């Protein structure tokens, strides 16, 4: 949906500039990128014209005259544009061109009057050339409205004496100069206003799009957000072989009940932020936060080799990070909320299992959530609870254990077996 006019940055109706100087600078920068190559070509072309005109004027004067020194000065003026700072050219290219063309125009008029015993000027040539120059400058070159008005008035005032010198009647002069200028300025006004209006709409749409993408990434992460944008929010259920973990804080209810809502939210956000950084380091994807619980999948939505080892390494690193957090909480005395109630430090329990799941957008037609369903989810959640029975921090299944590399395998230990509802055999439990 297009943004409403009232919601867009305001444009001054008299100057056709954005009232916000930052927006005006952005607009000028975008315009400069569009016209910089064309302007460079035009300046080179005009320089060549002046070079040829130098030789023609030399013959017209019948030799060297001091006024001919104006040609190298004009050529130097045009070429100086190429050595100016990029920031100056970006913001002031219109003003530079206006001054340059005004100086060239003035020089040509002075040159015409300076020729001794010059043949009478061709009135028809003058009538066709001057209005054409006005239209060329006013329409093709990127002057803003105020600069365009200024250069048009200057050319009008300085051209009338030249046309009068040829004996052209005032009525013809008025028809051939002011009327084209008025039409050009009206066209310029509309173009400048509409161009800025379209630019403001584009910026507004881009800002809204960027905000939506930023918000999407904040809630769903980079990988899932990119897939959702590419698939237009589809992400139908896929059968994937993954590793999945659940991590819960020990004694969460006791800890949180003694905090104010504000402190509780700040505490959880700090904890989740640090855990998120670790999970991201091992290419895990957070499926959900449930209270203090973090549900993580390794191998979805993107395929991930060696996800069994990555899930265990991630759990170990999360445990180490929690030790660092406890030290930080001791230093800033946030730990008083649990130490005063007999809890020395914050610990967490993690359960990990691997197997086949169905992963995709699950929910109603009006509200979807990327999630996973399958036996793996239930087993991982039960293994997390099994830590209580074996006094461990990280518990995982035999399917995870048999896929571990030598170093991790040797660090793991067998804890026992648990019987899970819905499964015929016992589930072996390992810890690390």
C-alpha angles and dihedrals in degrees: 000000000000117000118254117256091238090058094054126091110277121256120209106240093210101047098024090226129127111261087220106076092204091057090047090053090050091050093049090049091053092047091049091055089054098048106029096095094043092049092049090053091047092051092049090048092049090048090055090049090054091049092054090043089055092062092042091052091047089058092042091055091044093235142349119336127176090242089066088071085077091075098065088044091054092045090051090049092055095044092049087073090074094058097046118109114272091236091056093048091048094054103027107032091111093052092047092053092045092053092044094051092045091053092047091048092050091048092052092052092047089048092053093053092043096062109106113229090352116178114257113281117254103252094197091053090050092048093053098038104050099051089044090054090050093052092044092052097039099047108029103038123074101242117146118236098267093047090047092052091048096050092044092053090046093051091046094051094045096043098052093070090049092051091043088053088064092055096251112159119249092241091058091046091052092050096047099044118026097039095054089044093052091049092047093049092049090051090046092051092053093045094049093047095044093044091054092044091053090046090052090050091050092049091047092050092046092048091050091047092049091048091051092049092046090050091046091052091048091056101035107022130242100284097048093041092053092050092048092050093047093046093042091244093310111122097154117198115287129190107237137173105228146148116244131193139190121202123190132179115243113241092005096154093052092048098047099044092068094053130084114244091254094051091044093054092047091048094050094044091052091049094046092047093055092044091048091055091053093046091050090051090061095043094252122152120219109227098182149346111222109182102300093342123107118202112199132181126198113201102029143124083004121040111253126191119214090018092152092064093041092054092053094044089050092052091050092049091048089054091051091048090052089057088055091048091053090055090050092049090050090051094051091037095237085130089074088085091069104019090061087057098051100268111125098192144352114262133175138211123219130193121193133188135164132213145093122327138168108240126186146090108323127181142062126328090260099042127033132179128192105239145141131243130189144084091293090068093054094046094049091050091049092048089054088057091046089070087076091059095048099034090237135135102214121034125179140171130258089254088063093042095055091051096052123111118249096265094050092040092055091048092054124088133200112246104178143271133295130195113230123201112254095021121103099208132047119267115233115224125211130181137194 
